[in-house]
Amino acid sequence: MKIPFVEPVICLSVFALTLNSPLTTQYVYRRIWEETGNYSIELESNTSECAKNKSSPIFAFQEEVQKKVSLFNLEMDISGLIPGLVSTFVFLSHSDHGGRKFPLILSSVGALANSAWLCLLSYFALPIQLLIASTFIGALFGNYTTFLGASFAYIVDQCKEKKQRTIRIAIIDFLFGVVSGLTGLSSGYFIRGLGFVWSFLIVTVALFVNLIYILLFLEDSMKESSSQNISVSWTETFKNLFHRTYMLFKNASGEQRSLCCLLLFTMITYFFVTIGVSPIFVLYELDSPLCWDEVLIGYGSALGSVTFFSSFLGIWLFSYCMEDIHMAFIGTFTTMVGMAMTAFARTTLMMFLGTMFACLAFLETLGGITAVSTFNGIYSATVAWCKGFVFLLSAVLLLIPAISLCVIKYVSRNAGSYVLLIQEESSEDTSDR
């Protein structure tokens, strides 16, 4: 019997991603620490290995480790950049005709293979540079952007009514928050109680169950058009995709094209900053003066789930009293405040407050490889003289979408006035006739 619900797939995927992300960063950090200093870190004594006094010999050592970890993350991100972009574009474009299960299966296989490789890598203590190769191979099968894109497209295919689609997406948003919050809270205890090998094994088992569900139980949302899928080639799919994009801009007026370009620019800039800086949080929390252990890092990660509740409740409440663009202003401003607070955070409470503010408008953390690579490079270059520079830079860069939103509001208002003027002139001409 086939099941027409993709929600279990998304929940298992979010669980695996939320647990795997801090696991991988902290595992890389410990391995590079051990290889650089030729001694190991006990899981229960992470804080004692972090020096807050700049005159301590270990302080300069941990700065070197921070730089090496950030550069290693940059190499991993770059290795998966091109194959991830190409595979996402190809698989999601083909799914418009070939069905949504195809990208779901391939991206799940890639995530499963990568997680299984992390198990072997941590168990046998293989060279950590092999992670770069596994990232490249896994990206050939797609990434979480591919997976989530196909999942939401699956829901859109199923829901014929707008209200039904809105409710299901809202439910998924809520599930995102619950699963990521609980997983983030427990991630530190996974590392402390089970170690990296067993924790990676749990992620692998979750991804394996996910793949079995997709293969054997998930119903194809486009089964009714399967007879037509065979005749549609990959080349024809790409041509149709580019043609639709071209016609979108060709048929629009000058004001509409400008507004569309501004909206795209604003969205890309905002997500470039917020997504790019998100992996730096773990490195920043491991370093002085915070010196967080794996449990506190898990608590910080759990605060990221606030975004799913706050975005859902905020949009629901503010939609009755303000325009969409004003809500976007609020989201951008709270993110700017959070980044600035993080840059100057010297205590756990201050860091939690900065994370809370940043998460109020944090709508997407599962993609943006180019942005992640950029901010990893910036962090490695500035960690020695100003650890919080990358967050200050993020706050400044967020001025760009804020200014862009002002321009969008102005353009949209003028465009709306122009449309009303045309309508009035048309009605007058009709009455004269």
Buried (B, 14 or more C-beta within 10 A) or exposed (E): EEEEBBBBBBBBBBBBBBBBBBBBBBBBBBBBBBEBBEEEBEBEEBEEBBBBEEEEEBBEBBBBBBBBBBBBBBBBBBBBBEBBBEBBEBBBBBBBBBBBBBBBBBBBBBBBBBBBBBBEBBBEEEEBEEBBEBBBBBBBBBBBBBBBBBBBBBBBBBBEEEEEBEEBBEEBBEBBBBBBBBBBBBBBEBBBEBBBBBBBBBBBBBBBBBBEBBEEEBBBBBEEBEEEBEEBEEEEBBEBBEEEEEEEEEEEEEBBBBBEEBBEBBBEBBBBBBBBBBBBBBBBBBBBBBBBBBBBBBBBBBBBBBBBBBBBEBBEEBEEEEEEBEBBBBBBBBBBBBBBBBBEBEEBEBBBBBBBBBBBBBBBBBBBBBBBBBBBBBBBBBBEEEBBBBBBBBBEBBEBBBEBBEBBBEBBEEBEEEEEEEEEEEEEEEEEE
